[in-house]
Amino acid sequence: MKKLTILSISILLLTNLALSKEHQSIPVSTYSIVAYDEATGQLGVAVQSHWFSVGSLVPWVKAGVGAVATQSFVKVEYGPNGLKLMKNGFSAEEALKLLVEDDENSAVRQVGMVDANGNADAFTGKNCIQFAGHIVGKNYTVQANLMASPKVPTAMVVAYESAEGELVDKLMAALEAAEKEGGDIRGKQSAAIIVTTGEPTGIDWKDKLFDLRIEDHPDPITEMKRLIRVSRAYQHANQGDLYIETDEIDKALIEYELATQYYPENPELPFWTAVSLADVGRIEESLPIFKEVFERAPDLRDLVPRLVKAGLLPDDKKFIKRIQKQ
């Protein structure tokens, strides 16, 4: 354990004490997974619950530091305070132990933690509503309470360990497996997923690869998978924009095409591909794309002349009319 003075530890544990008094236990029974991907350094939390806006309470992640899921009768402070302890050199096990020991109502808590070194630990209080339990694996933990079946944690482990793809895909595989075993006995309502980069900048919003929440939905996991797909589309679109800024047009077009493949139902994405082509003089390549876009979304035709003043298309009336005729 990192050597800190008793005063330093006390400050860390008492941070947000006023908040704790204002917000006592919140009954967010749920299932979740926290994980560290040793291949990429990414950290993540995924959670589903029959409770409104589970993402505002349960998942806490900081790139290069750790990830926390705090649930059952939630004490939210396990999240930010756990991250503070891990940032100050405590392992996930040490941080969780300190927080549990400092919590007079630990019997109703359930918490999973993993740090940026892959150390993982979990705690399930003796009074958590059954079926309740957790499993700690290599670089991850799964935890669940108020489940329809005691098989949920094991199903999550099997799915996570056998899943392929990026960390976000593996986390979602665990949630899907939990739901197939019955999930929350009350049903389903909300979900959330946060995944941070393995190359932290120290700026939270830049370090989040995925930060998605389903506040209230009849099928939150299916909707979450859709949003992950859409998020990937916009990640590629944003990368394309960056390539445009550096005049790497061919690279930009590759990114825009990937964006369209991930989110084909949105005509705006190929629209910007066409705009980029036209702006660099590749008008003949752009026209068929404009034509298809305008057939699907006629209002985008009226957007074309507005892009001239923004510097996104040449100030040439014949040029603009040629596009709008498509």
C-alpha positions as CSV (number, residue, x, y, z in Angstrom):
1,M,0.0,0.0,0.0
2,K,1.3,3.5,-0.8
3,K,2.4,5.3,2.3
4,L,0.1,8.2,3.1
5,T,-0.4,9.9,6.4
6,I,-3.5,9.2,8.4
7,L,-4.6,12.7,7.7
8,S,-4.3,12.2,3.9
9,I,-6.4,9.0,4.1
10,S,-9.0,10.7,6.2
11,I,-9.3,13.6,3.7
12,L,-9.7,11.1,0.8
13,L,-12.4,9.1,2.7
14,L,-14.3,12.2,3.9
15,T,-14.3,13.9,0.5
16,N,-18.0,14.6,-0.4
17,L,-19.2,13.9,3.1
18,A,-21.7,16.6,2.8
19,L,-23.0,15.0,-0.4
20,S,-23.2,11.7,1.4
21,K,-25.5,13.2,4.0
22,E,-27.7,14.7,1.4
23,H,-27.9,11.6,-0.7
24,Q,-28.3,8.5,1.4
25,S,-28.7,5.0,0.0
26,I,-30.4,4.8,-3.4
27,P,-31.8,1.3,-4.2
28,V,-30.3,0.6,-7.6
29,S,-30.3,-3.2,-7.8
30,T,-28.6,-4.2,-10.9
31,Y,-25.9,-6.2,-12.7
32,S,-22.6,-4.8,-14.0
33,I,-19.1,-5.5,-15.1
34,V,-15.9,-3.5,-14.6
35,A,-12.8,-4.4,-16.6
36,Y,-9.3,-3.5,-17.7
37,D,-8.0,-4.5,-21.1
38,E,-4.3,-5.3,-20.7
39,A,-3.8,-5.3,-24.5
40,T,-5.0,-1.7,-24.9
41,G,-5.0,-0.2,-21.4
42,Q,-8.6,0.6,-21.8
43,L,-10.9,0.7,-18.7
44,G,-14.6,0.3,-18.7
45,V,-17.9,-0.3,-16.9
46,A,-21.2,-1.6,-18.3
47,V,-24.4,-1.8,-16.3
48,Q,-28.1,-2.6,-16.8
49,S,-30.9,-2.2,-14.2
50,H,-34.7,-1.9,-13.8
51,W,-34.1,1.6,-12.4
52,F,-34.3,5.0,-14.1
53,S,-31.0,6.5,-15.2
54,V,-28.6,3.8,-13.8
55,G,-25.8,5.5,-15.6
56,S,-26.0,8.6,-13.4
57,L,-25.1,6.6,-10.3
58,V,-23.4,3.3,-10.8
59,P,-20.5,3.6,-13.3
60,W,-17.3,5.6,-12.6
61,V,-14.2,5.4,-14.8
62,K,-11.0,7.5,-15.1
63,A,-8.5,6.8,-17.8
64,G,-5.2,5.6,-16.5
65,V,-6.6,5.2,-13.0
66,G,-9.4,2.7,-12.6
67,A,-13.1,1.8,-12.9
68,V,-15.8,1.4,-10.3
69,A,-19.4,0.1,-10.2
70,T,-21.3,1.0,-7.0
71,Q,-24.8,-0.6,-6.7
72,S,-27.4,-2.4,-4.6
73,F,-28.3,0.3,-2.1
74,V,-26.0,2.7,-3.8
75,K,-23.5,4.8,-1.9
76,V,-22.4,6.9,-4.9
77,E,-19.3,8.1,-3.1
78,Y,-17.7,4.6,-3.6
79,G,-17.2,5.8,-7.2
80,P,-15.4,9.1,-7.0
81,N,-13.7,8.3,-3.7
82,G,-12.5,4.9,-5.1
83,L,-11.0,6.7,-8.1
84,K,-9.3,9.2,-5.9
85,L,-7.7,6.5,-3.8
86,M,-6.5,4.6,-6.8
87,K,-5.2,7.8,-8.3
88,N,-3.2,8.2,-5.1
89,G,-1.5,4.9,-5.5
90,F,-3.9,2.4,-3.7
91,S,-4.7,-0.8,-5.6
92,A,-8.3,-1.6,-6.3
93,E,-8.3,-4.1,-3.4
94,E,-6.8,-1.6,-1.0
95,A,-9.2,1.2,-2.0
96,L,-12.3,-1.0,-1.7
97,K,-11.2,-2.4,1.7
98,L,-10.8,1.2,3.1
99,L,-14.1,2.3,1.7
100,V,-16.0,-0.7,3.0
101,E,-14.4,-0.4,6.4
102,D,-15.5,3.3,6.6
103,D,-19.1,2.5,5.6
104,E,-21.4,1.7,8.5
105,N,-24.0,0.4,6.1
106,S,-21.7,-1.8,4.0
107,A,-24.0,-4.8,4.5
108,V,-26.3,-3.4,1.8
109,R,-23.6,-2.4,-0.7
110,Q,-22.3,-4.1,-3.7
111,V,-19.1,-2.7,-5.4
112,G,-16.7,-3.8,-8.1
113,M,-13.4,-2.1,-8.7
114,V,-10.4,-2.5,-11.1
115,D,-7.3,-0.3,-11.3
116,A,-5.1,0.6,-14.3
117,N,-2.7,-2.3,-13.4
118,G,-5.4,-4.8,-13.7
119,N,-5.9,-5.5,-10.0
120,A,-9.6,-6.2,-9.4
121,D,-11.8,-6.8,-6.4
122,A,-15.5,-6.8,-5.5
123,F,-17.7,-6.7,-2.4
124,T,-21.2,-8.0,-1.8
125,G,-22.8,-7.1,1.5
126,K,-24.6,-9.8,3.4
127,N,-27.9,-8.0,3.2
128,C,-27.9,-7.5,-0.6
129,I,-31.1,-8.8,-2.0
130,Q,-30.8,-12.3,-3.4
131,F,-29.9,-13.6,-5.8
132,A,-26.7,-11.6,-5.1
133,G,-23.1,-12.3,-5.8
134,H,-19.9,-11.4,-7.6
135,I,-17.0,-13.1,-9.4
136,V,-13.5,-11.6,-9.6
137,G,-11.5,-12.6,-12.7
138,K,-8.3,-11.6,-14.3
139,N,-8.5,-7.8,-14.9
140,Y,-12.3,-7.7,-14.2
141,T,-15.2,-8.3,-11.8
142,V,-18.9,-9.0,-12.4
143,Q,-21.5,-8.3,-9.7
144,A,-25.2,-8.7,-9.5
145,N,-28.1,-8.5,-7.0
146,L,-31.8,-8.9,-7.1
147,M,-31.3,-11.3,-10.0
148,A,-33.9,-13.8,-11.4
149,S,-31.2,-16.5,-11.3
150,P,-28.0,-17.2,-9.4
151,K,-26.4,-18.2,-12.8
152,V,-26.1,-14.5,-13.9
153,P,-22.6,-13.8,-12.7
154,T,-21.2,-17.0,-14.2
155,A,-22.9,-16.4,-17.5
156,M,-21.4,-12.9,-17.6
157,V,-17.9,-14.3,-17.0
158,V,-18.2,-16.9,-19.7
159,A,-19.5,-14.4,-22.2
160,Y,-16.8,-11.8,-21.4
161,E,-13.9,-14.2,-21.5
162,S,-15.1,-15.8,-24.8
163,A,-16.1,-12.6,-26.6
164,E,-14.1,-11.1,-29.4
165,G,-13.6,-7.5,-30.4
166,E,-12.8,-4.4,-28.5
167,L,-13.4,-3.9,-24.7
168,V,-16.8,-2.3,-25.4
169,D,-17.9,-5.4,-27.3
170,K,-16.8,-7.7,-24.5
171,L,-18.6,-5.6,-21.9
172,M,-21.8,-5.7,-23.9
173,A,-21.5,-9.5,-24.4
174,A,-21.5,-9.8,-20.6
175,L,-24.7,-7.7,-20.3
176,E,-26.4,-9.7,-23.0
177,A,-25.5,-13.0,-21.2
178,A,-26.9,-11.7,-17.9
179,E,-30.2,-10.8,-19.6
180,K,-30.4,-14.3,-21.2
181,E,-30.2,-15.8,-17.7
182,G,-33.1,-13.7,-16.6
183,G,-31.3,-10.5,-15.5
184,D,-32.9,-8.3,-13.0
185,I,-36.0,-10.1,-11.6
186,R,-38.0,-6.9,-11.9
187,G,-37.2,-6.5,-15.7
188,K,-35.2,-4.0,-17.6
189,Q,-35.2,-0.2,-17.9
190,S,-31.9,1.6,-18.2
191,A,-28.3,0.9,-19.1
192,A,-24.9,2.6,-19.4
193,I,-21.4,2.0,-20.7
194,I,-18.2,4.0,-20.2
195,V,-14.9,3.0,-21.9
196,T,-11.8,5.1,-21.6
197,T,-8.6,5.2,-23.7
198,G,-5.5,3.4,-22.7
199,E,-3.5,6.5,-23.6
200,P,-4.9,9.1,-21.2
201,T,-4.4,12.8,-21.8
202,G,-5.7,13.9,-18.4
203,I,-8.7,15.6,-20.0
204,D,-11.7,13.5,-19.1
205,W,-13.9,14.2,-22.2
206,K,-11.0,13.4,-24.5
207,D,-10.2,10.2,-22.7
208,K,-13.7,8.7,-23.1
209,L,-14.1,6.5,-26.1
210,F,-17.6,5.6,-25.2
211,D,-19.9,7.4,-22.7
212,L,-23.4,6.2,-23.4
213,R,-26.6,6.1,-21.3
214,I,-30.1,4.7,-21.8
215,E,-32.2,6.4,-19.2
216,D,-35.5,4.7,-19.8
217,H,-36.2,2.1,-22.5
218,P,-38.2,-1.2,-22.9
219,D,-35.1,-2.9,-24.3
220,P,-32.0,-0.9,-23.1
221,I,-29.4,-3.5,-24.1
222,T,-30.5,-3.6,-27.7
223,E,-30.7,0.1,-27.8
224,M,-27.2,0.4,-26.3
225,K,-25.8,-1.8,-29.0
226,R,-27.4,0.5,-31.6
227,L,-25.9,3.5,-29.9
228,I,-22.4,1.9,-29.9
229,R,-22.7,1.4,-33.6
230,V,-23.8,5.0,-34.1
231,S,-21.0,6.2,-31.9
232,R,-18.5,4.3,-34.0
233,A,-19.9,6.0,-37.1
234,Y,-19.4,9.4,-35.6
235,Q,-15.9,8.5,-34.4
236,H,-15.0,7.8,-38.0
237,A,-16.7,10.9,-39.2
238,N,-14.8,13.0,-36.7
239,Q,-11.5,11.4,-37.8
240,G,-12.4,12.2,-41.4
241,D,-12.9,15.9,-40.5
242,L,-9.5,15.9,-38.9
243,Y,-8.0,14.5,-42.1
244,I,-9.8,17.2,-44.1
245,E,-8.1,19.9,-41.9
246,T,-4.7,18.5,-42.8
247,D,-5.6,18.1,-46.5
248,E,-5.4,14.3,-46.3
249,I,-8.4,13.9,-48.5
250,D,-8.1,10.2,-49.4
251,K,-7.7,9.2,-45.7
252,A,-10.8,11.4,-44.9
253,L,-12.9,9.6,-47.5
254,I,-12.0,6.3,-46.1
255,E,-13.1,7.4,-42.7
256,Y,-16.3,8.9,-44.1
257,E,-17.1,5.6,-45.9
258,L,-16.6,3.7,-42.7
259,A,-18.9,6.1,-40.9
260,T,-21.6,5.5,-43.5
261,Q,-21.2,1.7,-43.2
262,Y,-21.7,1.9,-39.5
263,Y,-24.8,4.2,-39.8
264,P,-26.3,3.7,-43.2
265,E,-29.7,4.9,-42.2
266,N,-28.4,8.5,-41.7
267,P,-28.1,10.4,-45.0
268,E,-26.2,13.2,-43.4
269,L,-23.0,11.2,-43.2
270,P,-22.6,10.6,-47.0
271,F,-23.7,14.2,-47.5
272,W,-20.5,15.5,-45.8
273,T,-18.5,13.0,-47.9
274,A,-19.9,14.6,-51.0
275,V,-19.3,18.1,-49.7
276,S,-15.6,17.2,-49.0
277,L,-15.2,15.9,-52.5
278,A,-16.8,18.9,-54.1
279,D,-14.8,21.3,-52.1
280,V,-11.5,19.9,-53.3
281,G,-12.6,19.9,-56.9
282,R,-13.7,16.2,-57.2
283,I,-17.1,17.3,-58.3
284,E,-17.8,14.4,-60.6
285,E,-17.3,12.0,-57.8
286,S,-19.5,14.0,-55.5
287,L,-22.6,14.4,-57.7
288,P,-23.9,10.7,-57.5
289,I,-23.5,10.9,-53.7
290,F,-25.4,14.2,-53.6
291,K,-28.2,12.7,-55.8
292,E,-28.7,9.7,-53.5
293,V,-28.6,11.9,-50.4
294,F,-31.2,14.4,-51.8
295,E,-33.5,11.6,-52.7
296,R,-33.5,10.5,-49.1
297,A,-33.3,13.9,-47.4
298,P,-34.5,16.7,-49.7
299,D,-34.0,19.4,-47.1
300,L,-30.2,18.9,-47.3
301,R,-30.4,20.4,-50.8
302,D,-31.3,23.7,-49.3
303,L,-28.3,23.5,-47.0
304,V,-25.8,23.5,-49.9
305,P,-25.6,27.3,-50.6
306,R,-25.3,28.0,-46.9
307,L,-22.0,26.1,-46.8
308,V,-20.4,28.7,-49.1
309,K,-20.2,31.4,-46.4
310,A,-18.9,28.9,-44.0
311,G,-16.0,28.2,-46.4
312,L,-17.0,24.6,-47.0
313,L,-17.8,25.0,-50.7
314,P,-16.5,27.3,-53.4
315,D,-18.3,30.7,-53.9
316,D,-19.4,29.8,-57.4
317,K,-23.2,30.0,-58.2
318,K,-23.0,27.7,-61.2
319,F,-21.1,25.2,-59.1
320,I,-23.7,25.3,-56.3
321,K,-26.7,25.1,-58.8
322,R,-25.1,22.0,-60.4
323,I,-25.0,20.3,-57.0
324,Q,-28.6,21.4,-56.2
325,K,-29.9,20.0,-59.5
326,Q,-29.1,16.5,-58.4
